[in-house]
Amino acid sequence: MPYKSITNLPNSVREVLPVPAQEIYLAAFNHAEQEYRSHAGREMLCDEVAWIAVKKKFIKGSDGKWHVHT
């Protein structure tokens, strides 16, 4: 099921990602949800797609926080 806003994202996403990364996750997840609507394991697949999108622009630092790639 697509998310309506970042406030609806799972805690596992909201608690670790900064807001811009949450927005990337949301957009990628919702796009994948439309693309793979009839796929059997789509929730897990959409989550994987969303994390891949986040990791294109953000990296987890040694401090445990996510930072924009420089």
Secondary structure, DSSP 8 states (H G I E B T S, - for coil): ---SSGGGS-HHHHTTS-HHHHHHHHHHHHHHHHHTTT-TTHHHHHHHHHHHHHHHHEEE-TTS-EEE--
